[in-house]
Amino acid sequence: MSQLTQETIPDLLVNNVSRELVMSVEDALAAGAQRAYAAARGMNEGHLPHIVGQLRHFHMNEAFQRALVANAANPSPIRGNGIVTGRTGVFTLARFNIAAGFWINGRRSRTRRLMSLANAAIEPLVQPELFTAYQPPSDGVAFFVGCFSGNLNLQPETPVSIQIAVPDRHMRGWLFRESLEQFLRRYNQASQKQDDLAMPKLKKNVRKQQDKDGTAP
């Protein structure tokens, strides 16, 4: 008989990736993008888009790694064009940039595609009724995605959106993706749920007095 789970991918993320880490990454990626654009100023317009793209990669990689270090998320070292990753809870975290609306470009990297294979264990959270004997995942991959306008005349210095995204195992689609602005609200919701479930406990001497007075339920 199937054992369905009530857990969702957002639940899994909130329980394994701290709010502080998400906020740090959001600030770091925005700052890295701004430094990249500032460094590219004055370059010839003929190759400016290419230069901005390259500088975004390097500056945002450095900023992302610093955010991982600050939150004890075990970052990998920076090496050339290599992908910087971190680890927190069951999740390996990485990042990339896209032009807004071109999410398919995220799977161009062979390394990212190989990383995403781990999410086979997470796919049952999307359609639990199709799977049996679900086991909580011990490994998963999530990406922080800087979405840019794709036009240097339209907000070139910062992403129009930074999103957290969990791909399927083949990175052909997204099991979950949401802007960090929206995602951060989930921590407040999770905290409210925990407060609702909290059961007040009477001190021992108060319980004894109630029993003595016959006021206990």
NORBEL-V645923 format. One record per pair of residues at least 6 apart in sequence whose ideal C-beta (glycine too) atoms are under 6 Angstrom apart, sorted by the first residue. I is the first residue (numbers start at 1). GAP is how many residues later the second one is. Records with the same first field share a line. If there is no record, write none. Layout:
I->GAP / GAP
This chain:
2->130
3->131
4->124
5->123 / 129
8->117
9->116 / 157 / 166 / 167
10->176
14->172 / 176
16->73 / 74 / 75
17->71 / 74
19->168
20->51
21->50
24->43 / 46 / 47
25->42 / 119
26->136 / 154
28->35 / 36 / 39
29->31 / 117 / 133
30->128
31->32
32->27 / 28 / 31
33->23 / 125 / 126
34->123
35->24
36->19 / 20 / 23
37->119 / 120
39->16
40->11 / 12 / 15
43->8
56->41
61->23
64->20 / 31
65->10 / 13 / 19
68->7 / 18
69->6
73->13 / 15
74->12 / 13
75->11
76->8 / 9
83->11 / 28
85->7 / 9
86->7
90->47 / 48 / 49 / 50
91->49 / 51
92->49
93->49
94->49
95->49
96->10
97->49
98->7 / 49
99->49 / 51
100->47 / 60
107->6 / 64
113->58
115->26
116->25 / 51 / 53 / 55
117->52
118->21 / 22 / 23
119->21 / 22 / 50
120->49
121->16
122->15 / 18
124->7 / 10
126->49
142->22 / 24
143->22
144->20
145->18 / 20
146->13 / 16
147->12 / 13 / 14
148->11
149->6 / 11
161->18
162->18
163->14 / 16
164->19
165->9 / 12
166->9 / 10
167->7
168->7
210->6
